Amino acid sequence: MKLSQFKFELPESLIAQFPASYRDEARLMVLHRKTGEIEHKTLPELVNYFDEGDLFVFNDSKVFPARLWGHKEKTNALIEVFLLRELNHRTRYWDVLVDPARKIRIGNKITFDDDPAIVAEVIDNTTSRGRTFRFLTDYDNEEFVPRLYALGSAPLPYYIRRPMDEATQAEYEKVFHDQPVREMDTERYQTIFADKIGAVAVPASGLHFSKQLLKRMEIHGIGTTFMTSHVSLGIFKDIDVEDLTKNKMESEQIILPESMTKAVNEAHESMHRICAVGTEIMRAMEHVAGTNGLLKPYDGWTNKFIFPPYRFSVANSFFVNFYMPMSSQLLMVAAFAGYEETMNAYAEAIKEGYRFGDYGDAMLIVD
């Protein structure tokens, strides 16, 4: 298939700029992939599509506050710093992105107004926007990372733009009242089961699950299990080739513990429904799965790129958000649900005013 087949017009008004007032308050579209039937539901009705013994697989990765703002030493130019990963804890080397990149060269230093005791020195160029930083500070190694995170904010995706004019402010205050926007994002751009820190983008499909919804699932006998996939910025990277066979995904670290693989294998062998919550969960399970559809514990990396046609071997249901045109997530959804069924569902979502993106509504794909 070609990338252009996944292009569609998405009204900007349908890209969610804020989450719903409560996690499980989003709308739910249910797509039956065998028939193409579409149902319009609410999140609490999710449990009606599963039976006792069915299993949901969640991502327990935790987002860290990766977006920082600093100033270039001497010129005082404002610089956005996006933390990607810690390279060496002892030497405080970090892999980062900077913007505007043209102003940042090897040897430059960046200071941070909120903590003058932290200074970043550029020691290498990695990509057009990528740099390697060495952080200079008197903080000891255990104190430094929490201090660095305190400078950051939630790494919201590029399509969340909030010029806080009167209309936007009124929209926000109607739902979140006096809570500061940054404080709201710190809480809501994180799943309630986030545990293993390392993601620079939220496993967004998991945002819909509240304690109340998980309790309803438990009462219905629906099982839950967790693995870790540290979501990278690669999910937001544009696919720049028309021929999808030539696309390369960025690698993501994945950890499938024995408890999770055992639960999935038992559900698989007993013919129960296995629901992957999010594209990163689906990718990780497909990366590890054997020819018999069973999993083994795994701690490593994956750059698996899934697009139609593709035969899935583990999950038989899929819980996802509504994704951007021509995105790698949309391609995976189409591979699972079918191209025509997916594009018809997206046209219906636009017609019915579903909200797209990380803070948007949800889709459940079942047989």
C-alpha positions, 0 to 999 in steps of 0.5 A, a space after each residue: 500500500 501507499 502512504 497517500 492512501 491514508 491521507 484525509 482531511 481532519 478539521 483542526 477543531 476535532 484535535 483535542 486540546 484538553 482531556 475530558 473532565 474525567 478519564 472515562 468520560 470520552 466517547 467510544 466508537 466500536 468497530 466490528 472488523 468482520 462486518 464493518 459495523 460501527 457502534 457509538 458508545 461511552 467508555 463504561 460500556 467497554 466491559 459489555 464487549 468482553 467476558 470473564 477470562 478475557 485479558 487487557 494488556 496495558 503499558 506501565 511506562 511513565 512519561 517524564 517532563 521532557 520539555 525544557 526552556 533555556 537560554 543560550 549563554 552570551 546571546 540569551 536566545 530562547 532555546 527549547 530543549 527536549 530530553 530524549 534519554 539519559 546516556 550516562 548517569 555518572 557523567 550526566 550525558 543526555 541525548 536531546 533535541 534542540 530548537 532552533 537547532 541552527 543556533 546551537 553548536 558544539 561548545 555552546 552552553 545553555 542556562 535555565 532561569 528556574 535553576 541557575 545551578 544547572 548548565 548544559 554544555 553541547 558536546 556533540 551533534 547527532 542529527 539535524 536537531 539532535 545534540 548530546 548534552 553534558 549537564 554541569 552542576 554541583 548537585 550529586 547524581 541522586 539529586 540531579 535528575 529530580 532537579 532536572 525534571 523539575 525544570 520540565 513540563 509534560 511533552 505534549 505532541 506537536 498538534 496540541 497548540 493552545 493560544 490562551 485567548 479568551 475563548 480557549 481560557 473559557 473552554 479550559 476553565 469550564 472543565 478544570 476551573 482554577 487548576 493551572 494548565 501545567 498542573 493539569 497536564 502533569 496529572 492527565 498526560 500520564 496513565 494512572 498505572 504509570 510506573 516505569 519512567 522512560 517515555 517521552 510521549 504518553 501511551 495515550 490509549 491508556 489515558 482513558 482508564 480510571 480506577 472506576 473503569 478498572 474496577 468495573 472490569 475486575 467485577 466482570 472477571 476481565 483480567 489485566 496485565 502490564 508490560 513496558 514500552 517506552 514510547 519515543 518521539 518516533 510515533 510523531 515522526 512523519 513518514 516521508 516515503 510513499 512506498 511503505 516498505 521503505 519506511 524505517 521506524 525509530 527503536 523503542 525499548 520494550 520489556 515483557 515480564 514473565 508475569 505478562 507473557 504467562 497471562 497472555 499465553 494462558 488467555 491465548 491457549 484458552 481461546 479468550 479475547 486478548 485486547 492490546 491497549 495502544 499501538 505500542 503494546 501491539 507492536 511489542 507483542 508482535 515483535 516477540 511472538 513466536 509462530 504459535 502466537 505465544 510470547 516469551 519474556 523479553 527485555 530489548 528494543 523493537 523498530 517493527 513497522 506494521 502496515 497493511 497487509 499484516 497477519 496478527 498473531 497475538 491480540 484479537 481486539 484492539 483499543 486505540 485513540 483516533 490518530 493523525 492522517 498518514 501516521 504510523 499508528 493509523 497504518 497499524 490500525 488499518 492493518 488490524 481492522 482492514 483498510 476500508 473498514 478503518 477509513 470508513 470508521 474515520 470518516 464516520 468519526 469526523 462526521 460525528 465529531 469525535 475528538 482526535 489525538 492523545 487527549 481525544 476519544 477512543 475506538 475499540 476494534 473487535 471481531 
